[in-house]
């Protein structure tokens, strides 16, 4: 594989722990998102605006479940995430993210979360 598993997982952790500027730097110009409450294409600016608070998650645990690279410039990964919201509420999900390689690095172009029952 041409993509580095560690590099992509570090980018993923940044989406959980960092804020709006990080999203602007690491999301593609348009990203398809799929959450139970929202499924649509979002511009880079609109997606970044969802991350105004950089401290919204803590205690992030990511367990990679699979990664495929159908081409030299596209990668899909799936992982199980466990975290705590800023309020302390437990959260768990199966997460899938698609990346496209641009001149300035890997950019998120697809992101989906399917919530799981979180351990309290």
Backbone as CSV, one residue per row, in Angstrom:
resi,resn,N_x,N_y,N_z,CA_x,CA_y,CA_z,C_x,C_y,C_z
1,UNK,0.826,-1.192,0.000,0.000,0.000,0.000,0.866,1.250,0.000
2,UNK,0.399,2.219,-0.719,1.138,3.464,-0.783,0.817,4.381,0.394
3,UNK,-0.391,4.239,0.946,-0.777,5.063,2.094,-0.213,4.460,3.367
4,UNK,0.191,5.308,4.276,0.682,4.857,5.572,-0.490,4.747,6.544
5,UNK,-0.702,3.545,7.068,-1.763,3.309,8.049,-1.620,4.264,9.231
6,UNK,-0.409,4.400,9.741,-0.174,5.282,10.898,-0.483,6.738,10.566
7,UNK,-0.081,7.173,9.369,-0.342,8.555,8.960,-1.841,8.831,8.909
8,UNK,-2.600,7.918,8.318,-4.046,8.125,8.205,-4.734,8.076,9.564
9,UNK,-4.304,7.184,10.440,-4.907,7.129,11.778,-4.590,8.395,12.584
10,UNK,-3.419,8.953,12.379,-3.088,10.224,13.049,-3.968,11.350,12.526
11,UNK,-4.212,11.361,11.211,-5.123,12.363,10.652,-6.509,12.186,11.271
12,UNK,-6.964,10.935,11.358,-8.268,10.650,11.963,-8.345,11.180,13.393
13,UNK,-7.328,10.919,14.191,-7.333,11.392,15.585,-7.469,12.907,15.640
14,UNK,-6.853,13.593,14.697,-6.966,15.045,14.644,-8.390,15.517,14.409
15,UNK,-9.140,14.775,13.591,-10.543,15.144,13.374,-11.345,15.033,14.670
16,UNK,-10.972,14.108,15.531,-11.660,13.946,16.816,-11.227,15.003,17.834
17,UNK,-9.967,15.397,17.814,-9.431,16.191,18.923,-9.115,17.649,18.593
18,UNK,-9.039,17.985,17.326,-8.677,19.355,16.959,-9.885,20.061,16.354
19,UNK,-9.735,21.307,16.009,-10.891,22.116,15.639,-10.997,22.496,14.177
20,UNK,-11.648,23.611,13.977,-12.035,24.099,12.663,-10.858,24.231,11.693
21,UNK,-9.751,24.782,12.134,-8.595,24.961,11.248,-8.058,23.610,10.767
22,UNK,-8.094,22.609,11.650,-7.632,21.272,11.279,-8.519,20.695,10.180
23,UNK,-9.822,20.834,10.346,-10.758,20.356,9.326,-10.497,21.035,7.993
24,UNK,-10.315,22.350,8.015,-10.052,23.086,6.769,-8.795,22.569,6.085
25,UNK,-7.789,22.205,6.860,-6.515,21.743,6.302,-6.554,20.288,5.835
26,UNK,-7.441,19.448,6.408,-7.391,18.013,6.134,-8.620,17.427,5.443
27,UNK,-9.648,18.234,5.216,-10.812,17.774,4.454,-10.677,18.273,3.020
28,UNK,-11.174,17.482,2.083,-11.139,17.874,0.681,-12.096,19.047,0.461
29,UNK,-12.121,19.610,-0.722,-12.988,20.759,-0.978,-14.463,20.410,-0.829
30,UNK,-14.799,19.121,-1.001,-16.148,18.640,-0.757,-16.047,17.256,-0.121
31,UNK,-16.900,16.986,0.849,-16.853,15.717,1.582,-18.270,15.184,1.752
32,UNK,-18.452,13.908,1.468,-19.735,13.259,1.675,-19.754,12.708,3.096
33,UNK,-20.760,13.094,3.882,-20.856,12.626,5.262,-22.151,11.850,5.440
34,UNK,-22.087,10.810,6.290,-23.268,9.978,6.554,-23.329,9.656,8.041
35,UNK,-24.219,10.329,8.727,-24.502,10.107,10.138,-25.984,9.785,10.239
36,UNK,-26.426,9.156,11.323,-27.860,8.870,11.450,-28.739,10.116,11.294
37,UNK,-28.264,11.255,11.752,-29.060,12.480,11.688,-28.738,13.371,10.496
38,UNK,-27.774,12.974,9.668,-27.369,13.826,8.549,-26.620,12.997,7.513
39,UNK,-27.022,13.136,6.263,-26.303,12.487,5.167,-26.347,13.426,3.967
40,UNK,-25.176,13.975,3.607,-25.127,14.914,2.477,-23.685,15.276,2.143
41,UNK,-23.525,15.894,1.004,-22.225,16.450,0.635,-22.088,17.810,1.321
42,UNK,-20.892,18.067,1.850,-20.631,19.335,2.530,-19.368,19.958,1.960
43,UNK,-19.362,21.263,1.858,-18.151,21.968,1.434,-17.135,21.923,2.569
44,UNK,-15.908,22.189,2.251,-14.846,22.228,3.254,-15.216,23.204,4.369
45,UNK,-15.676,24.396,4.005,-16.012,25.419,5.013,-17.177,24.982,5.897
46,UNK,-18.211,24.388,5.295,-19.364,23.945,6.085,-18.981,22.811,7.032
47,UNK,-18.170,21.888,6.554,-17.721,20.789,7.406,-16.858,21.313,8.550
48,UNK,-15.937,22.207,8.232,-15.064,22.777,9.262,-15.867,23.511,10.329
49,UNK,-16.952,24.141,9.932,-17.779,24.892,10.884,-18.423,23.979,11.926
50,UNK,-18.504,22.677,11.657,-19.073,21.746,12.637,-18.090,21.456,13.772
51,UNK,-16.858,21.904,13.635,-15.815,21.595,14.622,-15.271,22.864,15.276
52,UNK,-16.147,23.767,15.605,-15.706,25.027,16.219,-15.070,24.831,17.591
53,UNK,-15.493,23.795,18.308,-14.945,23.527,19.632,-13.929,22.382,19.543
54,UNK,-12.633,22.679,19.664,-11.626,21.634,19.504,-11.575,20.633,20.658
55,UNK,-12.219,20.929,21.767,-12.145,20.033,22.928,-13.442,19.261,23.138
56,UNK,-14.159,18.953,22.052,-15.463,18.294,22.179,-15.365,16.815,22.494
57,UNK,-14.191,16.190,22.293,-13.972,14.762,22.575,-12.726,14.579,23.422
58,UNK,-12.737,13.507,24.234,-11.541,13.150,25.015,-11.488,11.629,25.134
59,UNK,-10.374,11.123,25.604,-10.172,9.681,25.810,-10.479,8.879,24.541
60,UNK,-9.959,9.328,23.421,-10.210,8.688,22.124,-9.437,7.380,22.028
61,UNK,-10.145,6.314,21.660,-9.523,5.022,21.372,-9.976,4.603,19.981
62,UNK,-9.017,4.253,19.126,-9.313,3.841,17.759,-8.721,2.467,17.521
63,UNK,-9.569,1.537,17.056,-9.108,0.194,16.722,-9.408,-0.050,15.246
64,UNK,-8.371,-0.082,14.437,-8.527,-0.270,12.999,-9.151,-1.625,12.718
65,UNK,-10.171,-1.648,11.873,-10.855,-2.883,11.481,-10.497,-3.291,10.054
66,UNK,-10.142,-2.319,9.224,-9.778,-2.643,7.852,-9.388,-1.414,7.072
67,UNK,-8.584,-1.642,6.030,-8.123,-0.552,5.176,-7.917,-1.113,3.781
68,UNK,-8.442,-0.427,2.772,-8.237,-0.827,1.382,-7.767,0.385,0.591
69,UNK,-6.966,0.100,-0.414,-6.441,1.152,-1.278,-6.719,0.743,-2.724
70,UNK,-7.917,1.090,-3.235,-8.282,0.654,-4.582,-7.480,1.320,-5.695
71,UNK,-6.780,2.382,-5.376,-5.922,3.077,-6.326,-4.823,3.783,-5.568
72,UNK,-3.860,4.310,-6.268,-2.733,4.956,-5.590,-3.109,6.283,-4.948
73,UNK,-4.300,6.782,-5.260,-4.703,8.080,-4.706,-6.013,8.023,-3.918
74,UNK,-6.510,6.823,-3.599,-7.740,6.674,-2.818,-7.549,5.585,-1.775
75,UNK,-7.964,5.883,-0.544,-7.880,4.920,0.560,-9.180,4.994,1.356
76,UNK,-9.659,3.829,1.768,-10.816,3.744,2.660,-10.381,3.002,3.911
77,UNK,-10.775,3.497,5.070,-10.485,2.776,6.300,-11.719,2.734,7.177
78,UNK,-11.803,1.671,7.972,-12.901,1.483,8.917,-12.300,1.143,10.270
79,UNK,-12.858,1.754,11.310,-12.361,1.494,12.655,-13.492,1.619,13.665
80,UNK,-13.237,1.061,14.838,-14.146,1.248,15.958,-13.573,2.357,16.825
81,UNK,-14.412,3.332,17.136,-13.983,4.456,17.970,-14.747,4.437,19.283
82,UNK,-14.036,4.713,20.346,-14.643,4.912,21.666,-14.071,6.214,22.203
83,UNK,-14.964,7.031,22.760,-14.537,8.338,23.248,-15.528,8.837,24.287
84,UNK,-15.188,9.946,24.885,-16.103,10.623,25.803,-16.328,12.034,25.264
85,UNK,-17.586,12.430,25.288,-17.922,13.799,24.901,-17.399,14.751,25.969
86,UNK,-17.367,16.005,25.651,-16.920,17.020,26.606,-17.708,16.912,27.909
87,UNK,-18.979,16.528,27.813,-19.847,16.389,28.983,-19.517,15.163,29.835
88,UNK,-18.684,14.246,29.293,-18.348,13.017,29.997,-19.128,11.817,29.509
89,UNK,-20.145,12.032,28.671,-20.965,10.947,28.130,-20.131,10.040,27.214
90,UNK,-20.268,8.730,27.407,-19.545,7.760,26.583,-20.149,7.706,25.184
91,UNK,-19.293,7.470,24.194,-19.721,7.361,22.797,-18.894,6.271,22.133
92,UNK,-19.535,5.486,21.284,-18.840,4.462,20.512,-19.474,4.397,19.130
93,UNK,-18.666,4.109,18.110,-19.182,4.041,16.745,-18.253,3.223,15.872
94,UNK,-18.829,2.671,14.824,-18.043,2.140,13.719,-17.907,3.300,12.741
95,UNK,-16.691,3.616,12.371,-16.401,4.792,11.555,-15.725,4.350,10.262
96,UNK,-16.150,4.936,9.163,-15.484,4.720,7.879,-15.125,6.075,7.304
97,UNK,-13.908,6.185,6.799,-13.436,7.429,6.210,-12.731,7.115,4.901
98,UNK,-13.025,7.926,3.900,-12.345,7.817,2.617,-11.427,9.005,2.418
99,UNK,-10.259,8.727,1.909,-9.267,9.776,1.647,-8.883,9.778,0.183
100,UNK,-8.573,10.962,-0.312,-8.039,11.129,-1.655,-6.701,11.853,-1.522
101,UNK,-5.709,11.423,-2.292,-4.375,12.029,-2.223,-4.351,13.259,-3.116
102,UNK,-4.063,14.384,-2.543,-3.916,15.654,-3.267,-2.447,16.069,-3.218
103,UNK,-2.096,17.110,-3.924,-0.706,17.577,-3.966,-0.180,17.910,-2.578
104,UNK,-1.067,18.362,-1.669,-0.640,18.744,-0.319,-0.995,17.703,0.739
105,UNK,-1.251,16.452,0.329,-1.456,15.382,1.297,-2.807,14.709,1.180
106,UNK,-3.066,13.780,2.101,-4.326,13.041,2.138,-5.441,13.935,2.663
107,UNK,-6.573,13.925,1.954,-7.729,14.745,2.332,-8.958,13.853,2.494
108,UNK,-9.705,14.089,3.565,-10.928,13.338,3.801,-11.977,13.749,2.770
109,UNK,-12.552,12.754,2.072,-13.591,13.043,1.087,-14.882,12.283,1.379
110,UNK,-14.852,11.373,2.372,-16.038,10.640,2.806,-15.875,10.317,4.282
111,UNK,-16.980,10.425,5.037,-16.915,10.086,6.460,-18.286,9.625,6.917
112,UNK,-18.312,8.487,7.609,-19.562,7.912,8.098,-19.363,7.383,9.498
113,UNK,-20.374,7.555,10.343,-20.354,6.987,11.690,-21.664,6.265,11.968
114,UNK,-21.549,5.040,12.443,-22.701,4.272,12.889,-22.545,4.056,14.396
115,UNK,-23.329,4.750,15.199,-23.186,4.628,16.658,-23.399,3.191,17.142
116,UNK,-22.642,2.836,18.160,-22.761,1.555,18.854,-23.227,1.849,20.276
117,UNK,-23.628,0.819,20.986,-23.953,0.985,22.400,-22.646,1.299,23.129
118,UNK,-22.572,2.434,23.768,-21.368,2.850,24.482,-21.392,2.308,25.907
119,UNK,-20.257,1.853,26.372,-20.137,1.433,27.788,-20.108,2.676,28.647
120,UNK,-20.821,2.656,29.714,-20.836,3.806,30.623,-19.699,3.635,31.553
